[in-house]
Amino acid sequence: MSKYRLVAPFMIVMLVLAACTAGDGGEGSAAPGDGGESAEGDGEISVTSLWGGAEGEAFQAVLDAFEEATGIHAEYETVRDDYAGVLSTRAAGGTPPDVAIMPGIGFMNSFASDGLLISLEDLGIARADIEDRFSPGILDIGTVDDVLYAPMVKLNSKSTVWYHPSSFEELGLSVPESYDDLVALGDGYDGAAWACGCADTWNLTDWFESIYIRQHGVEMYDQLFGGELPFTDQSVKDSVTEMTRILNEDQLVGGVNGALGTAFVDAIGQTFAADNDAWLFYEGGFVGGIATGQVNEELEIGTDIDFFDFPAVGGGGTPITIGGDVIAAFTNDSDVAEFMAYMISPEAGTVWAEQGTIISPIIGVDSGAYPNELASKEAEQVANAEAVRFDGSDLLPAGSPDLGATLQTALNNPEGLDAALEELQVGVEQAFADAEG
């Protein structure tokens, strides 16, 4: 199990990421060398990720910049539903994309262990030549058995609570300092204050992880998502209870059933569209770019939209969780090698940062590249955090049951939570055993 736990200690190095500006190293793309056996490319590659909407458009800007720089066309495919399952099926059937960007470290490890991924060394990109572009430990996230397969290319804080500053002013509210204060924002309000895209189960895993790490601390968080602490532990039930103090019939737009039928972007619309129903929404830093670039371009930052840090819950302090994506190659040819080299360059990181939907992990991306104060503020939050941990559900190995589906049960059928947690734990144990075997 230790190879899956390696991510958590390394996340502390994120404290310096977002505040970094260009240094002496990391200029230009890593040039594919003679270390691999790359075939000659045909000028086209296929790339998949799960981003759509504003996030997909931001990534397309990076692909367009790559084509302009190299003449190689990258055909982008977004897979919104069951990305891990679709990618696994295609890889097993011998028809994977040339390059995939993955949020799940567990299933990336599985692909690498099964010999399906091409290492950066085999693509002619030496780790020593790119190491100074990343803070110490970041490249270890995409390393399996001492071989680098998947460098990180984007990250976002998942400790941002989004709100209407104008509503706070109108209601005489202030930014909460504790979770009790956060709950109280919706208490006594005439109507539901919160929206949730609870139909997309990862929204619920993020809620749970943000509460768990603040209630129980980073050590227990590492144990839970490292397979050392069972999901049947009382600490899990305690955090689910805290979660449902907000995600309940009274606090949610449409009640529990309405929220369980609402997708992520639709929930942002419920909060930030011109005819919004809610004025509070929890999700990651990417919400800002989606809200202002896709949902409502008329939003005025600081008046109509802003975020505050997810507050303390218990004795765990105020560490933050992040989501991040790694990039890996299934095909070994010169076009893929050039694309992988480009994607870990400051040039690519800068183009992406300018879109306002991500924080770049690449040193050499100037903080001035971010297009607005929301993105800059997110970068500062990551840089100044007391501790940082990777998204817990993305640390679980391939084949693990959907934690978010279990949390949907907690909202919809609380009496069934114990049985759902027991079933979850059986599946997680099996996934860890399979990964070790």
N, C-alpha and C positions, 0 to 999 in steps of 0.2 A: 504493500500500500504506500510505501514511502515515496515512490516516484510521483504519486499524485499529490502528495502533501508538499512537494518541493515548491509549489507556487506560493504558498502563504508567506513563508519567511521573506522571500524575495520581494514581496509587494511593498515592504517598507521603503525600498529605494524609490518608489514613486513620489516620495516627498519632494524630490528635487526636479521632477520631470517637467511640469508645466511651466515653471519659472525659467527654464533654461533658454538661453539665446545662443546664437551661433558661436562656436568656439573654433579652436585651431583645426580640429579634425572634422571628418564627415563631409567634406566638400565633394560634390559630384556623385554620380552613380558608381556602385561597385562594378568594375568591369569583369564580365565573365572571362575566366582564364582557361588554363589548360588542364584544370584538375578533374573535369568530368568527361564523359563520353557523349556529349550532346550531339544529336542529329541536326542536320540543317533544317531550319524552319521554312515555312511556306508563306510567311508574312501575315498569318492570322492565328490567334489563340482564342480559346473559350475560357471565360471566367464566371464563376458563380459565387453568390453570397445570398443572404436572406434579406437584404435591404431593398425597400421600395420607397415610393414617395420622395420626400425631400432628401432622405438619406441616400436613396438610389441615384437621384440627380446629382448629389454632391460627389458620389463615387464616379459617376459618368464623366464629370469634369476632369477627374484624375486620369481616366482612361483616354479622354480626348487629348490631354496634354502629353500622355505617353505616345499616342499615335503621331502627334505633331512632331515630337522629338525624334522618333525612330522610324516612322513609316509603317509600323506594325499595327494592325487593327486588332483590338481586343473586343470580341463579341460578348456582351454582358447578359447573363441570365439571372433573374432573381427568383428564388424559391422561398415563398413565404410560409408554407405549411410543411411541418415535419422535415425541416431542412436536414437534420442528422440522418433521418431514415431514408430520405431520397438520395442523399449523397452516398450512404452506405450501400444502398441497392445498386446504384449505378457503378460504384467502384467494384462491387462483387461481380457484377455482370460484365465487366471489362469495358464500360463506356463512361468513365469518369470525365469531368471537365479537365482541361489542361491545368487550370489553377483554381483552387477553392479558398475562400476566406471563411474561417471557422470561428464561432464564438465558444464552442465547446472544447476545452482542453482535453477532456476525457476521450472524446471520440477521435481527436487528432492523434492522441497517443496510440489509440487502437489501430488507426490507419498506418502509422509509422511502424508499430510492432508487427503488423501483418506484411510489411515490405511493400506497401502500396505507394508510399511517398518517396519523392526524390530529394535527397539531402542537398543543402546548399553547396556543399563541397563538390558533389557530383555535377552540379550546375556550373561549377567553376568559380564559385564565390566563397572565398576563404573567410572563416569567422574572424580571424585576426585582422582582416582588412576592414571590417565593419564594426568591430566591437566598440570603438570609440564614438560611435553614433548613438549608443544607448547607455543609460545608466547601468551600473554593475548589477547583474542578475536578471535583467530583462530578457536577454537572449536565452537564459536557462528555461524560461517558460515554454519555449517551443523546442526544447532539447529532449531527446529520448535516448537513453543508454549512451550518453555523451556525444550524440550526433545531433547537429542542429538541422531541423527540418522546417520550422515554422516561426519566423520572426514576427513579433507583434507590430501591427501597422496602425492601429487606432485604439483609443480608449475613451471612456466617458465615466464621470462620477455617477454613481447610483445613490447618492446621498443628498439629492436636491428635491425640495418640496416647492412646488410651483403655486403661485397665487396672484391675485389681483391687488396690487398696492392700493388702488383707488377704493376697493372694497374694505380693506383694512382701515383706511382713513375714514371712510363713511361710517363704519361700525365701531370706531374707536379702539381697534385692536392693535397689538404689537407682535413682533416676531417672537414665537414661543421659545422659551429657554429649556423646557422639559417636555417629555411626551405627554404628561398630564395637561400641560398648557396647550399642546397640539390638539389633544382630544377636545379640550374646552372651546377651541375655536368654532366648532360646529354645534356645541351644546347651546340650547336656548335660541338657536337661529331659526327663524321662520322659514323652513324649507331645508332641503338637503344641500349641504355645503360642498360635499366631495363627489368627484367622478372617479371611476375606476374602469380600466379596460380589462375587466376580470375574465372576459372570454378568452383572451390570450394569456395562457397560464403563467408565462414568465413574469407578467406584471405582479402576480401574487407571490412568486418566489422572491422577487426583489423586496416586496413589503416584508416578508418573513425574515429575510437575511438582514435587512436594515435594523429591524427590531431585535433579532437574536443577538447580533454582535454587540449592540449597545446595552442589552439587558444582561448578557452573560459573559461578555469579554472575548478578546481575540483567541485566547487559548482554547476555550470550549468551542468556538466557531471553527478553529482549525481541526479539532478532534471530530466534530460532527461531520464536516465535509471531507475529512480524511479517512472516514470509515472506522474511527476508534470509539465513537460515541453513537449509540443507536438512536434512530429517529423516534423510538418509543420512549426515550428519556423524558422525565417530567419537565426538563427545561424547554423542550420543543413544545409541549402542550402549554406551558406558561406563555411562550412567545406567541403562539396562535391565539391565546386568550387576549393578549394585548392587541394583536392585529385586529381582532373583531370588535374592539372598542370603537374603532372608526369604520371598518368595513362591515356595516350592519344595516338593517332595514331603515333606520331613521336618518343615518348620516349620508347614505349614498343616493345619488340621483337615480330614480327608478327602482329604489330598493335593491335588495340582494339579487332578485331574479333579473331585474333590469341591468345591473352591473355585470352579472354573469353572461348576459347576452350582448355586451358592448365590447367592441374591439378597441385596441390601443389608440389608434388615431382618432376614432370616433369619440373616445373619452376626452382626448385633447380638445376636440371640437365642442364637447359639452362644457368645457371649462373656458375656452378662449375664443370661440366663434362670436360673431357680433351679437347673436341671440343666445348667449350662453345661459345654462341652467345652474352650473356650479362655479365656484370661485377658488377651489382648492384641488390640487391634483399632485399625487406623488409619482414620480418616475425619474429616470436619469437625465443627465445634462443634455442629451440629444433632443429633449422635448422643446427646448428653446428654438432650435432651427426648424423643427417641424411646425411648431405653432406659428412662428413669424413668416416662414417661407412657404407653407402649404395650407395651413388652416385659416389664417387671418393675417394678411399682409398689412393690415391697418393697425396692428398692435403697436403701441408705443412702449418701448422698454422703460421700465421704472414707474410707469403709470398703469398700464394695462397688463403687464406681465413682468414677473421677476421670480427669483427663488431665494429660499433661505435654507441653511443646513438642516438636515434631519436632526432633531434634538436628542438629548440624552434620554434613555429609557429607564435604566437601572444603574447597576454598579459597573457596567462595562465601559464607561467613558463615552467618547464620541469619535471612535474610528470611523472611517468611511469605507464603503465598498465600491468597487469599480467593475465595469464590464470592459472587456477588451477583445480584440479579434486578431488572430494570427493568420498568416498567409502561407499556403503550402502548394507544392507542385506535384501533379500526378504524371506529368509528361516531361521527358528530358529532351528538349531540342533548343536550338539557339534563340528562338523567339521567346520561349518561356524563360530561359536564363536571363535574357535582356529585360524582360518584364519584372522578374523577381528582383533583379538588381535595381531597377528604377523605383520599385515600390518601397524600398528601404533607403531611398535617398532623401536628403533634405528638400530637393526640388519637388518630389511627389508629396512629401509631408506638408510643404508650404501650400501647394495648390489645394490640398484637402482641407487644411486648417482655414484657409480663406473662405470656405463654404459655410463655416459656422456650425457644422453638425458634429464635429469630433474634436478631441484633444489628441495631438500627435505625440507619440512616445519618442520621436526622433530628435535628438539633440542637434541643433542647427536650424530648427524651425523657430524663427524669431517670434517672441510673444506678440509683436505688433502685427503678425499675420492674421490673427483672429479678428473677425469683422465687426464685432460688437462687444459691449461690456458684459453680456451674458456669457459668452465663450471665455473671455478673459477672466471673469469672476470664477467660472468653473475651474479654469487652470490654476488659479490661486488657491481654490479650496483644496485641490489635490496636493498642491505644493506645501500647504501649511497644515495638513492633517496630522494628528498625533500618531495615527497608524492607518495603514491601508491594507485591505484584503481583497482578493479577487472574488468575483461573483461565485457564490457557493455552489449553485446548481450546475454551473459550467465546469466546476472541478470534479464533479462526479463522473465515474468512468462510463464509457459507452455501454448501452444496454440497461442503464439505470431507469427505473420507472420515473414518470413525470411527477416531480414534487409539487408542481403547480396544480395538477389534477387532484392530489390529496388535499391541497389547501382549498380548492373549490368545494370539496366535501365539507370542510370546516365551516364554510359560509352557508352552504345550502342544506346541510344535514349534520349539525354538530354532534348528534347522538352517534353518528357513524364514524367519528374521527378516530377513535381508538383502533377500530378494525382497519381503517384506511392506513393508519400509521404502521400497524403491524405488517400489512401487505407491502407497504413501501419499504420497510426495513428488510424484509425477505428478499425483495428484488435488488436492493442496493448491495446487500451482502453477496448475492450471487454475481452481480456485476463486478464487484471488487475481486471476488474469487476468480472469475473468468479473466480479468485483466492481469492478475498475478500468474495465472496458469499458463 
